[in-house]
Amino acid sequence: MSDLSASSVKLTTRLLEAYGVLIELTDDQGQTTVYRLISEFETETGAYAVLQKDTGLPEDEVEILKIIDSTEGRPELVTIDDDDEWEDVAELYDELTLPFED
């Protein structure tokens, strides 16, 4: 577990500015799915995006992906392969969005 905390998060708009709110992603099988950009932010470990399938169903789970720069300098989304990194970022996103409990 890392020391990521909500106080160290910087909200960003790189994906929003480059692609808009709706982002089409293509999987390894060539299937294209439209996602809605929920949030994007930077931490000391990298930049991340939270997306949700654009079905209009609030119960659809969110996807958390890492933002990297392409060779042309445009933001691209990649899967977070490191389980610990994914867990840390998912917990951080929960901390940012869920109400605090005493």
Gaussian input, Z-matrix of N, CA and C with variables (Angstrom, degrees):
# hf/3-21g

backbone

0 1
 N
 C     1     B1
 C     2     B2     1     A1
 N     3     B3     2     A2     1     D1
 C     4     B4     3     A3     2     D2
 C     5     B5     4     A4     3     D3
 N     6     B6     5     A5     4     D4
 C     7     B7     6     A6     5     D5
 C     8     B8     7     A7     6     D6
 N     9     B9     8     A8     7     D7
 C    10    B10     9     A9     8     D8
 C    11    B11    10    A10     9     D9
 N    12    B12    11    A11    10    D10
 C    13    B13    12    A12    11    D11
 C    14    B14    13    A13    12    D12
 N    15    B15    14    A14    13    D13
 C    16    B16    15    A15    14    D14
 C    17    B17    16    A16    15    D15
 N    18    B18    17    A17    16    D16
 C    19    B19    18    A18    17    D17
 C    20    B20    19    A19    18    D18
 N    21    B21    20    A20    19    D19
 C    22    B22    21    A21    20    D20
 C    23    B23    22    A22    21    D21
 N    24    B24    23    A23    22    D22
 C    25    B25    24    A24    23    D23
 C    26    B26    25    A25    24    D24
 N    27    B27    26    A26    25    D25
 C    28    B28    27    A27    26    D26
 C    29    B29    28    A28    27    D27
 N    30    B30    29    A29    28    D28
 C    31    B31    30    A30    29    D29
 C    32    B32    31    A31    30    D30
 N    33    B33    32    A32    31    D31
 C    34    B34    33    A33    32    D32
 C    35    B35    34    A34    33    D33
 N    36    B36    35    A35    34    D34
 C    37    B37    36    A36    35    D35
 C    38    B38    37    A37    36    D36
 N    39    B39    38    A38    37    D37
 C    40    B40    39    A39    38    D38
 C    41    B41    40    A40    39    D39
 N    42    B42    41    A41    40    D40
 C    43    B43    42    A42    41    D41
 C    44    B44    43    A43    42    D42
 N    45    B45    44    A44    43    D43
 C    46    B46    45    A45    44    D44
 C    47    B47    46    A46    45    D45
 N    48    B48    47    A47    46    D46
 C    49    B49    48    A48    47    D47
 C    50    B50    49    A49    48    D48
 N    51    B51    50    A50    49    D49
 C    52    B52    51    A51    50    D50
 C    53    B53    52    A52    51    D51
 N    54    B54    53    A53    52    D52
 C    55    B55    54    A54    53    D53
 C    56    B56    55    A55    54    D54
 N    57    B57    56    A56    55    D55
 C    58    B58    57    A57    56    D56
 C    59    B59    58    A58    57    D57
 N    60    B60    59    A59    58    D58
 C    61    B61    60    A60    59    D59
 C    62    B62    61    A61    60    D60
 N    63    B63    62    A62    61    D61
 C    64    B64    63    A63    62    D62
 C    65    B65    64    A64    63    D63
 N    66    B66    65    A65    64    D64
 C    67    B67    66    A66    65    D65
 C    68    B68    67    A67    66    D66
 N    69    B69    68    A68    67    D67
 C    70    B70    69    A69    68    D68
 C    71    B71    70    A70    69    D69
 N    72    B72    71    A71    70    D70
 C    73    B73    72    A72    71    D71
 C    74    B74    73    A73    72    D72
 N    75    B75    74    A74    73    D73
 C    76    B76    75    A75    74    D74
 C    77    B77    76    A76    75    D75
 N    78    B78    77    A77    76    D76
 C    79    B79    78    A78    77    D77
 C    80    B80    79    A79    78    D78
 N    81    B81    80    A80    79    D79
 C    82    B82    81    A81    80    D80
 C    83    B83    82    A82    81    D81
 N    84    B84    83    A83    82    D82
 C    85    B85    84    A84    83    D83
 C    86    B86    85    A85    84    D84
 N    87    B87    86    A86    85    D85
 C    88    B88    87    A87    86    D86
 C    89    B89    88    A88    87    D87
 N    90    B90    89    A89    88    D88
 C    91    B91    90    A90    89    D89
 C    92    B92    91    A91    90    D90
 N    93    B93    92    A92    91    D91
 C    94    B94    93    A93    92    D92
 C    95    B95    94    A94    93    D93
 N    96    B96    95    A95    94    D94
 C    97    B97    96    A96    95    D95
 C    98    B98    97    A97    96    D96
 N    99    B99    98    A98    97    D97
 C   100   B100    99    A99    98    D98
 C   101   B101   100   A100    99    D99
 N   102   B102   101   A101   100   D100
 C   103   B103   102   A102   101   D101
 C   104   B104   103   A103   102   D102
 N   105   B105   104   A104   103   D103
 C   106   B106   105   A105   104   D104
 C   107   B107   106   A106   105   D105
 N   108   B108   107   A107   106   D106
 C   109   B109   108   A108   107   D107
 C   110   B110   109   A109   108   D108
 N   111   B111   110   A110   109   D109
 C   112   B112   111   A111   110   D110
 C   113   B113   112   A112   111   D111
 N   114   B114   113   A113   112   D112
 C   115   B115   114   A114   113   D113
 C   116   B116   115   A115   114   D114
 N   117   B117   116   A116   115   D115
 C   118   B118   117   A117   116   D116
 C   119   B119   118   A118   117   D117
 N   120   B120   119   A119   118   D118
 C   121   B121   120   A120   119   D119
 C   122   B122   121   A121   120   D120
 N   123   B123   122   A122   121   D121
 C   124   B124   123   A123   122   D122
 C   125   B125   124   A124   123   D123
 N   126   B126   125   A125   124   D124
 C   127   B127   126   A126   125   D125
 C   128   B128   127   A127   126   D126
 N   129   B129   128   A128   127   D127
 C   130   B130   129   A129   128   D128
 C   131   B131   130   A130   129   D129
 N   132   B132   131   A131   130   D130
 C   133   B133   132   A132   131   D131
 C   134   B134   133   A133   132   D132
 N   135   B135   134   A134   133   D133
 C   136   B136   135   A135   134   D134
 C   137   B137   136   A136   135   D135
 N   138   B138   137   A137   136   D136
 C   139   B139   138   A138   137   D137
 C   140   B140   139   A139   138   D138
 N   141   B141   140   A140   139   D139
 C   142   B142   141   A141   140   D140
 C   143   B143   142   A142   141   D141
 N   144   B144   143   A143   142   D142
 C   145   B145   144   A144   143   D143
 C   146   B146   145   A145   144   D144
 N   147   B147   146   A146   145   D145
 C   148   B148   147   A147   146   D146
 C   149   B149   148   A148   147   D147
 N   150   B150   149   A149   148   D148
 C   151   B151   150   A150   149   D149
 C   152   B152   151   A151   150   D150
 N   153   B153   152   A152   151   D151
 C   154   B154   153   A153   152   D152
 C   155   B155   154   A154   153   D153
 N   156   B156   155   A155   154   D154
 C   157   B157   156   A156   155   D155
 C   158   B158   157   A157   156   D156
 N   159   B159   158   A158   157   D157
 C   160   B160   159   A159   158   D158
 C   161   B161   160   A160   159   D159
 N   162   B162   161   A161   160   D160
 C   163   B163   162   A162   161   D161
 C   164   B164   163   A163   162   D162
 N   165   B165   164   A164   163   D163
 C   166   B166   165   A165   164   D164
 C   167   B167   166   A166   165   D165
 N   168   B168   167   A167   166   D166
 C   169   B169   168   A168   167   D167
 C   170   B170   169   A169   168   D168
 N   171   B171   170   A170   169   D169
 C   172   B172   171   A171   170   D170
 C   173   B173   172   A172   171   D171
 N   174   B174   173   A173   172   D172
 C   175   B175   174   A174   173   D173
 C   176   B176   175   A175   174   D174
 N   177   B177   176   A176   175   D175
 C   178   B178   177   A177   176   D176
 C   179   B179   178   A178   177   D177
 N   180   B180   179   A179   178   D178
 C   181   B181   180   A180   179   D179
 C   182   B182   181   A181   180   D180
 N   183   B183   182   A182   181   D181
 C   184   B184   183   A183   182   D182
 C   185   B185   184   A184   183   D183
 N   186   B186   185   A185   184   D184
 C   187   B187   186   A186   185   D185
 C   188   B188   187   A187   186   D186
 N   189   B189   188   A188   187   D187
 C   190   B190   189   A189   188   D188
 C   191   B191   190   A190   189   D189
 N   192   B192   191   A191   190   D190
 C   193   B193   192   A192   191   D191
 C   194   B194   193   A193   192   D192
 N   195   B195   194   A194   193   D193
 C   196   B196   195   A195   194   D194
 C   197   B197   196   A196   195   D195
 N   198   B198   197   A197   196   D196
 C   199   B199   198   A198   197   D197
 C   200   B200   199   A199   198   D198
 N   201   B201   200   A200   199   D199
 C   202   B202   201   A201   200   D200
 C   203   B203   202   A202   201   D201
 N   204   B204   203   A203   202   D202
 C   205   B205   204   A204   203   D203
 C   206   B206   205   A205   204   D204
 N   207   B207   206   A206   205   D205
 C   208   B208   207   A207   206   D206
 C   209   B209   208   A208   207   D207
 N   210   B210   209   A209   208   D208
 C   211   B211   210   A210   209   D209
 C   212   B212   211   A211   210   D210
 N   213   B213   212   A212   211   D211
 C   214   B214   213   A213   212   D212
 C   215   B215   214   A214   213   D213
 N   216   B216   215   A215   214   D214
 C   217   B217   216   A216   215   D215
 C   218   B218   217   A217   216   D216
 N   219   B219   218   A218   217   D217
 C   220   B220   219   A219   218   D218
 C   221   B221   220   A220   219   D219
 N   222   B222   221   A221   220   D220
 C   223   B223   222   A222   221   D221
 C   224   B224   223   A223   222   D222
 N   225   B225   224   A224   223   D223
 C   226   B226   225   A225   224   D224
 C   227   B227   226   A226   225   D225
 N   228   B228   227   A227   226   D226
 C   229   B229   228   A228   227   D227
 C   230   B230   229   A229   228   D228
 N   231   B231   230   A230   229   D229
 C   232   B232   231   A231   230   D230
 C   233   B233   232   A232   231   D231
 N   234   B234   233   A233   232   D232
 C   235   B235   234   A234   233   D233
 C   236   B236   235   A235   234   D234
 N   237   B237   236   A236   235   D235
 C   238   B238   237   A237   236   D236
 C   239   B239   238   A238   237   D237
 N   240   B240   239   A239   238   D238
 C   241   B241   240   A240   239   D239
 C   242   B242   241   A241   240   D240
 N   243   B243   242   A242   241   D241
 C   244   B244   243   A243   242   D242
 C   245   B245   244   A244   243   D243
 N   246   B246   245   A245   244   D244
 C   247   B247   246   A246   245   D245
 C   248   B248   247   A247   246   D246
 N   249   B249   248   A248   247   D247
 C   250   B250   249   A249   248   D248
 C   251   B251   250   A250   249   D249
 N   252   B252   251   A251   250   D250
 C   253   B253   252   A252   251   D251
 C   254   B254   253   A253   252   D252
 N   255   B255   254   A254   253   D253
 C   256   B256   255   A255   254   D254
 C   257   B257   256   A256   255   D255
 N   258   B258   257   A257   256   D256
 C   259   B259   258   A258   257   D257
 C   260   B260   259   A259   258   D258
 N   261   B261   260   A260   259   D259
 C   262   B262   261   A261   260   D260
 C   263   B263   262   A262   261   D261
 N   264   B264   263   A263   262   D262
 C   265   B265   264   A264   263   D263
 C   266   B266   265   A265   264   D264
 N   267   B267   266   A266   265   D265
 C   268   B268   267   A267   266   D266
 C   269   B269   268   A268   267   D267
 N   270   B270   269   A269   268   D268
 C   271   B271   270   A270   269   D269
 C   272   B272   271   A271   270   D270
 N   273   B273   272   A272   271   D271
 C   274   B274   273   A273   272   D272
 C   275   B275   274   A274   273   D273
 N   276   B276   275   A275   274   D274
 C   277   B277   276   A276   275   D275
 C   278   B278   277   A277   276   D276
 N   279   B279   278   A278   277   D277
 C   280   B280   279   A279   278   D278
 C   281   B281   280   A280   279   D279
 N   282   B282   281   A281   280   D280
 C   283   B283   282   A282   281   D281
 C   284   B284   283   A283   282   D282
 N   285   B285   284   A284   283   D283
 C   286   B286   285   A285   284   D284
 C   287   B287   286   A286   285   D285
 N   288   B288   287   A287   286   D286
 C   289   B289   288   A288   287   D287
 C   290   B290   289   A289   288   D288
 N   291   B291   290   A290   289   D289
 C   292   B292   291   A291   290   D290
 C   293   B293   292   A292   291   D291
 N   294   B294   293   A293   292   D292
 C   295   B295   294   A294   293   D293
 C   296   B296   295   A295   294   D294
 N   297   B297   296   A296   295   D295
 C   298   B298   297   A297   296   D296
 C   299   B299   298   A298   297   D297
 N   300   B300   299   A299   298   D298
 C   301   B301   300   A300   299   D299
 C   302   B302   301   A301   300   D300
 N   303   B303   302   A302   301   D301
 C   304   B304   303   A303   302   D302
 C   305   B305   304   A304   303   D303

   B1=1.4437
   B2=1.5193
   B3=1.3113
   B4=1.4640
   B5=1.5222
   B6=1.3085
   B7=1.4643
   B8=1.5231
   B9=1.3198
   B10=1.4607
   B11=1.5179
   B12=1.3219
   B13=1.4578
   B14=1.5249
   B15=1.3159
   B16=1.4604
   B17=1.5216
   B18=1.3292
   B19=1.4656
   B20=1.5272
   B21=1.3401
   B22=1.4691
   B23=1.5277
   B24=1.3238
   B25=1.4644
   B26=1.5212
   B27=1.3269
   B28=1.4677
   B29=1.5298
   B30=1.3171
   B31=1.4665
   B32=1.5246
   B33=1.3158
   B34=1.4596
   B35=1.5267
   B36=1.3330
   B37=1.4735
   B38=1.5303
   B39=1.3159
   B40=1.4709
   B41=1.5324
   B42=1.3251
   B43=1.4663
   B44=1.5167
   B45=1.3158
   B46=1.4620
   B47=1.5196
   B48=1.3252
   B49=1.4659
   B50=1.5190
   B51=1.3255
   B52=1.4683
   B53=1.5280
   B54=1.3476
   B55=1.4653
   B56=1.5241
   B57=1.3239
   B58=1.4543
   B59=1.5136
   B60=1.3227
   B61=1.4620
   B62=1.5197
   B63=1.3219
   B64=1.4581
   B65=1.5269
   B66=1.3388
   B67=1.4595
   B68=1.5178
   B69=1.3316
   B70=1.4588
   B71=1.5114
   B72=1.3386
   B73=1.4583
   B74=1.5194
   B75=1.3197
   B76=1.4530
   B77=1.5205
   B78=1.3412
   B79=1.4617
   B80=1.5289
   B81=1.3314
   B82=1.4618
   B83=1.5268
   B84=1.3267
   B85=1.4657
   B86=1.5247
   B87=1.3251
   B88=1.4543
   B89=1.5125
   B90=1.3354
   B91=1.4614
   B92=1.5258
   B93=1.3185
   B94=1.4584
   B95=1.5218
   B96=1.3288
   B97=1.4542
   B98=1.5280
   B99=1.3236
   B100=1.4577
   B101=1.5253
   B102=1.3319
   B103=1.4565
   B104=1.5196
   B105=1.3240
   B106=1.4678
   B107=1.5237
   B108=1.3173
   B109=1.4564
   B110=1.5239
   B111=1.3187
   B112=1.4608
   B113=1.5228
   B114=1.3289
   B115=1.4536
   B116=1.5211
   B117=1.3173
   B118=1.4601
   B119=1.5158
   B120=1.3173
   B121=1.4592
   B122=1.5204
   B123=1.3291
   B124=1.4607
   B125=1.5164
   B126=1.3221
   B127=1.4602
   B128=1.5164
   B129=1.3168
   B130=1.4557
   B131=1.5349
   B132=1.3340
   B133=1.4670
   B134=1.5224
   B135=1.3323
   B136=1.4587
   B137=1.5141
   B138=1.3332
   B139=1.4671
   B140=1.5239
   B141=1.3354
   B142=1.4591
   B143=1.5278
   B144=1.3336
   B145=1.4564
   B146=1.5214
   B147=1.3112
   B148=1.4531
   B149=1.5291
   B150=1.3373
   B151=1.4576
   B152=1.5192
   B153=1.3276
   B154=1.4536
   B155=1.5168
   B156=1.3365
   B157=1.4579
   B158=1.5227
   B159=1.3181
   B160=1.4598
   B161=1.5225
   B162=1.3402
   B163=1.4572
   B164=1.5193
   B165=1.3356
   B166=1.4561
   B167=1.5123
   B168=1.3332
   B169=1.4564
   B170=1.5218
   B171=1.3248
   B172=1.4689
   B173=1.5220
   B174=1.3385
   B175=1.4605
   B176=1.5307
   B177=1.3354
   B178=1.4573
   B179=1.5231
   B180=1.3155
   B181=1.4576
   B182=1.5157
   B183=1.3224
   B184=1.4527
   B185=1.5184
   B186=1.3133
   B187=1.4574
   B188=1.5169
   B189=1.3189
   B190=1.4567
   B191=1.5218
   B192=1.3221
   B193=1.4586
   B194=1.5194
   B195=1.3158
   B196=1.4587
   B197=1.5263
   B198=1.3214
   B199=1.4642
   B200=1.5257
   B201=1.3213
   B202=1.4574
   B203=1.5232
   B204=1.3131
   B205=1.4602
   B206=1.5164
   B207=1.3386
   B208=1.4596
   B209=1.5233
   B210=1.3064
   B211=1.4636
   B212=1.5267
   B213=1.3429
   B214=1.4662
   B215=1.5199
   B216=1.3400
   B217=1.4572
   B218=1.5195
   B219=1.3360
   B220=1.4689
   B221=1.5240
   B222=1.3190
   B223=1.4656
   B224=1.5277
   B225=1.3259
   B226=1.4696
   B227=1.5147
   B228=1.3131
   B229=1.4575
   B230=1.5126
   B231=1.3303
   B232=1.4599
   B233=1.5185
   B234=1.3125
   B235=1.4535
   B236=1.5207
   B237=1.3114
   B238=1.4644
   B239=1.5288
   B240=1.3297
   B241=1.4584
   B242=1.5245
   B243=1.3205
   B244=1.4559
   B245=1.5268
   B246=1.3289
   B247=1.4681
   B248=1.5186
   B249=1.3331
   B250=1.4660
   B251=1.5267
   B252=1.3318
   B253=1.4698
   B254=1.5270
   B255=1.3436
   B256=1.4580
   B257=1.5295
   B258=1.3259
   B259=1.4630
   B260=1.5298
   B261=1.3373
   B262=1.4604
   B263=1.5233
   B264=1.3285
   B265=1.4639
   B266=1.5315
   B267=1.3232
   B268=1.4680
   B269=1.5311
   B270=1.3290
   B271=1.4629
   B272=1.5257
   B273=1.3211
   B274=1.4596
   B275=1.5245
   B276=1.3212
   B277=1.4615
   B278=1.5367
   B279=1.3291
   B280=1.4628
   B281=1.5248
   B282=1.3299
   B283=1.4549
   B284=1.5321
   B285=1.3346
   B286=1.4564
   B287=1.5216
   B288=1.3260
   B289=1.4625
   B290=1.5196
   B291=1.3198
   B292=1.4652
   B293=1.5224
   B294=1.3164
   B295=1.4697
   B296=1.5234
   B297=1.3110
   B298=1.4596
   B299=1.5167
   B300=1.3349
   B301=1.4688
   B302=1.5161
   B303=1.3219
   B304=1.4744
   B305=1.4931
   A1=109.11
   A2=116.68
   A3=120.76
   A4=109.91
   A5=114.01
   A6=120.12
   A7=111.49
   A8=118.89
   A9=120.63
   A10=109.39
   A11=115.10
   A12=119.18
   A13=109.17
   A14=114.74
   A15=120.61
   A16=111.66
   A17=116.66
   A18=119.40
   A19=112.85
   A20=117.08
   A21=120.07
   A22=113.12
   A23=117.18
   A24=122.07
   A25=110.57
   A26=114.60
   A27=120.52
   A28=107.12
   A29=117.37
   A30=121.27
   A31=108.97
   A32=116.40
   A33=121.34
   A34=110.59
   A35=115.68
   A36=121.15
   A37=111.72
   A38=117.71
   A39=120.04
   A40=112.53
   A41=117.55
   A42=120.51
   A43=110.75
   A44=116.33
   A45=120.97
   A46=110.45
   A47=116.63
   A48=120.52
   A49=112.21
   A50=117.80
   A51=121.18
   A52=112.97
   A53=117.36
   A54=119.90
   A55=114.86
   A56=118.13
   A57=120.58
   A58=111.54
   A59=116.06
   A60=121.85
   A61=111.83
   A62=117.62
   A63=121.35
   A64=109.39
   A65=114.69
   A66=120.94
   A67=108.45
   A68=116.77
   A69=121.52
   A70=109.26
   A71=115.78
   A72=121.38
   A73=108.65
   A74=115.97
   A75=122.00
   A76=108.75
   A77=116.78
   A78=120.27
   A79=110.88
   A80=116.34
   A81=122.15
   A82=113.02
   A83=117.43
   A84=121.69
   A85=112.30
   A86=116.98
   A87=120.89
   A88=114.78
   A89=117.70
   A90=121.72
   A91=109.52
   A92=116.21
   A93=121.06
   A94=109.62
   A95=115.84
   A96=122.50
   A97=108.33
   A98=115.82
   A99=120.78
   A100=108.62
   A101=114.80
   A102=122.04
   A103=109.05
   A104=114.71
   A105=122.16
   A106=107.02
   A107=116.28
   A108=121.84
   A109=108.54
   A110=116.38
   A111=122.02
   A112=110.54
   A113=116.11
   A114=120.55
   A115=109.38
   A116=116.43
   A117=121.45
   A118=107.91
   A119=114.67
   A120=119.47
   A121=110.96
   A122=114.39
   A123=121.78
   A124=109.18
   A125=114.78
   A126=122.65
   A127=106.68
   A128=116.64
   A129=118.99
   A130=112.29
   A131=117.96
   A132=120.32
   A133=113.41
   A134=118.10
   A135=120.04
   A136=112.21
   A137=114.14
   A138=121.40
   A139=108.35
   A140=115.91
   A141=121.11
   A142=110.90
   A143=114.45
   A144=121.14
   A145=109.15
   A146=115.09
   A147=121.78
   A148=106.03
   A149=115.57
   A150=121.43
   A151=109.92
   A152=115.73
   A153=121.76
   A154=107.76
   A155=116.45
   A156=119.47
   A157=108.98
   A158=116.02
   A159=121.19
   A160=110.66
   A161=115.71
   A162=120.88
   A163=112.05
   A164=115.61
   A165=119.69
   A166=113.03
   A167=117.21
   A168=120.70
   A169=109.78
   A170=117.49
   A171=119.70
   A172=113.48
   A173=117.77
   A174=119.50
   A175=113.09
   A176=117.93
   A177=119.96
   A178=109.95
   A179=115.77
   A180=120.13
   A181=110.57
   A182=115.42
   A183=120.12
   A184=109.53
   A185=115.19
   A186=123.35
   A187=107.12
   A188=116.81
   A189=121.14
   A190=107.39
   A191=115.70
   A192=121.73
   A193=109.74
   A194=115.40
   A195=121.35
   A196=108.59
   A197=116.28
   A198=121.84
   A199=107.79
   A200=115.45
   A201=120.96
   A202=108.04
   A203=116.78
   A204=120.92
   A205=110.00
   A206=116.49
   A207=121.12
   A208=108.96
   A209=116.76
   A210=120.22
   A211=110.94
   A212=117.07
   A213=121.66
   A214=111.87
   A215=117.59
   A216=121.19
   A217=114.73
   A218=117.79
   A219=121.09
   A220=109.70
   A221=116.90
   A222=118.60
   A223=111.06
   A224=115.35
   A225=122.78
   A226=108.64
   A227=116.03
   A228=121.57
   A229=110.31
   A230=116.09
   A231=122.05
   A232=109.00
   A233=115.44
   A234=121.60
   A235=109.88
   A236=116.43
   A237=121.22
   A238=106.40
   A239=116.57
   A240=121.42
   A241=113.74
   A242=116.74
   A243=120.94
   A244=109.42
   A245=117.32
   A246=121.82
   A247=112.62
   A248=117.19
   A249=120.37
   A250=111.12
   A251=116.46
   A252=120.16
   A253=109.67
   A254=117.22
   A255=120.95
   A256=110.29
   A257=116.76
   A258=121.27
   A259=111.04
   A260=116.71
   A261=120.82
   A262=111.61
   A263=116.66
   A264=120.46
   A265=110.55
   A266=117.32
   A267=120.62
   A268=110.59
   A269=116.97
   A270=120.21
   A271=110.76
   A272=116.77
   A273=120.46
   A274=110.45
   A275=117.62
   A276=120.87
   A277=110.17
   A278=116.77
   A279=120.01
   A280=110.58
   A281=115.91
   A282=120.52
   A283=111.00
   A284=116.44
   A285=120.55
   A286=112.77
   A287=117.61
   A288=119.71
   A289=115.38
   A290=117.99
   A291=119.47
   A292=110.20
   A293=117.01
   A294=119.51
   A295=110.26
   A296=115.27
   A297=120.76
   A298=109.80
   A299=114.50
   A300=119.47
   A301=108.18
   A302=116.46
   A303=120.75
   A304=110.74
   D1=132.52
   D2=-179.80
   D3=-90.85
   D4=-179.59
   D5=179.82
   D6=-97.99
   D7=29.29
   D8=178.86
   D9=-65.88
   D10=136.91
   D11=176.95
   D12=-141.07
   D13=157.62
   D14=-178.32
   D15=-59.90
   D16=-29.41
   D17=-178.40
   D18=-69.96
   D19=-17.35
   D20=-179.47
   D21=-99.02
   D22=5.10
   D23=-177.36
   D24=-85.31
   D25=137.23
   D26=173.71
   D27=-115.75
   D28=117.71
   D29=177.53
   D30=-71.07
   D31=140.56
   D32=-177.78
   D33=-129.65
   D34=171.60
   D35=179.43
   D36=-136.71
   D37=21.40
   D38=-176.68
   D39=-59.50
   D40=-47.60
   D41=179.53
   D42=-66.25
   D43=-43.52
   D44=179.37
   D45=-57.21
   D46=-46.30
   D47=-179.87
   D48=-67.63
   D49=-34.51
   D50=-177.08
   D51=-81.51
   D52=-36.80
   D53=-170.90
   D54=-126.61
   D55=-15.82
   D56=-175.88
   D57=91.04
   D58=-171.88
   D59=-176.21
   D60=-74.63
   D61=-34.10
   D62=-179.83
   D63=-99.17
   D64=128.30
   D65=-176.54
   D66=-125.62
   D67=127.90
   D68=176.36
   D69=-91.76
   D70=127.49
   D71=176.88
   D72=-118.52
   D73=141.48
   D74=178.69
   D75=-113.64
   D76=127.84
   D77=-178.85
   D78=-85.14
   D79=-177.81
   D80=-176.87
   D81=-64.11
   D82=-22.05
   D83=179.44
   D84=-91.80
   D85=3.12
   D86=178.89
   D87=86.02
   D88=6.58
   D89=178.60
   D90=-80.42
   D91=130.85
   D92=178.93
   D93=-101.60
   D94=133.89
   D95=178.52
   D96=-129.79
   D97=138.69
   D98=178.15
   D99=-92.87
   D100=130.46
   D101=178.88
   D102=-119.73
   D103=152.05
   D104=174.01
   D105=-100.08
   D106=130.64
   D107=177.67
   D108=-74.90
   D109=116.87
   D110=-178.17
   D111=-92.39
   D112=-44.18
   D113=-176.88
   D114=-160.68
   D115=153.36
   D116=170.20
   D117=-143.75
   D118=141.02
   D119=-174.66
   D120=-156.48
   D121=161.57
   D122=177.10
   D123=-117.13
   D124=146.29
   D125=172.30
   D126=-131.21
   D127=-177.78
   D128=177.63
   D129=-69.00
   D130=-14.08
   D131=179.48
   D132=-96.76
   D133=-9.62
   D134=179.49
   D135=150.03
   D136=-171.40
   D137=179.40
   D138=-111.06
   D139=143.05
   D140=-173.48
   D141=-138.93
   D142=154.33
   D143=177.35
   D144=-128.27
   D145=143.80
   D146=175.63
   D147=-114.16
   D148=122.28
   D149=-177.90
   D150=-126.87
   D151=156.73
   D152=176.95
   D153=-137.87
   D154=138.69
   D155=178.00
   D156=-52.41
   D157=138.81
   D158=-176.97
   D159=-86.81
   D160=64.29
   D161=179.15
   D162=-102.09
   D163=-12.06
   D164=-176.81
   D165=83.96
   D166=1.69
   D167=179.25
   D168=-95.58
   D169=118.51
   D170=-177.07
   D171=-66.43
   D172=-18.60
   D173=-178.07
   D174=-83.66
   D175=-5.17
   D176=175.89
   D177=-61.36
   D178=133.27
   D179=179.79
   D180=-68.89
   D181=154.52
   D182=176.99
   D183=-89.37
   D184=154.44
   D185=174.16
   D186=-109.67
   D187=136.51
   D188=176.85
   D189=-114.02
   D190=121.67
   D191=-177.39
   D192=-126.97
   D193=157.95
   D194=178.86
   D195=-92.02
   D196=141.21
   D197=176.86
   D198=-99.16
   D199=125.49
   D200=174.88
   D201=-125.15
   D202=167.99
   D203=176.51
   D204=-96.70
   D205=133.35
   D206=174.89
   D207=-72.91
   D208=173.66
   D209=178.16
   D210=-63.97
   D211=-22.47
   D212=177.31
   D213=-87.63
   D214=-2.17
   D215=178.90
   D216=88.18
   D217=5.56
   D218=177.61
   D219=-88.57
   D220=147.20
   D221=178.39
   D222=-69.35
   D223=138.76
   D224=176.06
   D225=-129.15
   D226=155.56
   D227=178.94
   D228=-106.63
   D229=135.28
   D230=176.85
   D231=-133.88
   D232=155.27
   D233=176.57
   D234=-68.01
   D235=142.92
   D236=174.68
   D237=-84.20
   D238=107.46
   D239=-175.98
   D240=-80.54
   D241=-27.41
   D242=-178.15
   D243=-81.18
   D244=117.87
   D245=-176.96
   D246=-60.59
   D247=-40.15
   D248=179.92
   D249=-65.73
   D250=-42.26
   D251=178.52
   D252=-62.49
   D253=-44.82
   D254=-179.72
   D255=-60.64
   D256=-45.87
   D257=-179.49
   D258=-61.33
   D259=-43.71
   D260=179.30
   D261=-61.45
   D262=-44.35
   D263=-178.04
   D264=-70.56
   D265=-38.48
   D266=177.63
   D267=-62.77
   D268=-43.39
   D269=177.99
   D270=-65.24
   D271=-38.24
   D272=177.69
   D273=-63.77
   D274=-43.74
   D275=178.38
   D276=-61.53
   D277=-41.84
   D278=176.58
   D279=-59.44
   D280=-42.89
   D281=179.54
   D282=-61.97
   D283=-35.88
   D284=-179.51
   D285=-73.33
   D286=-27.44
   D287=-170.87
   D288=-112.07
   D289=-22.52
   D290=-176.69
   D291=-94.09
   D292=144.44
   D293=178.64
   D294=-65.98
   D295=149.00
   D296=178.17
   D297=-73.05
   D298=142.97
   D299=175.92
   D300=-113.33
   D301=139.03
   D302=178.18
   D303=-90.55

